């Protein structure tokens, strides 16, 4: 995963960009306009400023219990739109990551507050696997994802952001997605973009 810049970064102008000095040259170039950085996905754009909120510790639980503000225990109580839930099963649910590494970054999470994979019962790990498969199918259908990083970080030392409640990451990848500079500004547009992405994936979910 790339390291996010501390300050917003404006993508450099392309060769065919307007001459500097014109009004357009001063505008940031958005994801869908970028050239030479791989095949665009069908999501509107990628961004990074939201990850600063994560780095600053917003929405971190105060302790390891489910009553300590664990976001994965709170999300299922919300509406799908509010919680960015893509699909709900009997034992697990799929939700968009609020601090995505890539556009369309999903997580498959058991409803039960458990930290370790060995603690999952048969129904839970069975449905976790099924929902992981469906996540791949939905992401391919909705966004033409060309590859994926799938897996979980167990324990703080392994990099788990919310170590007390396990979650399987499903991160879609596209050719060239690691070498563009995420673009900026318009951070207040972010919630709407995530809502749009949630709807796209909910519609593409197998059996939806
Ligand atoms: Zn929890």
Boltz pocket constraint, residues with backbone or C-beta under 6 A from the ligand:
constraints:
  - pocket:
      binder: B
      contacts: [[A, 65], [A, 66], [A, 70], [A, 71], [A, 72], [A, 73], [A, 111], [A, 112], [A, 113], [A, 114], [A, 164], [A, 165]]
      max_distance: 6.0
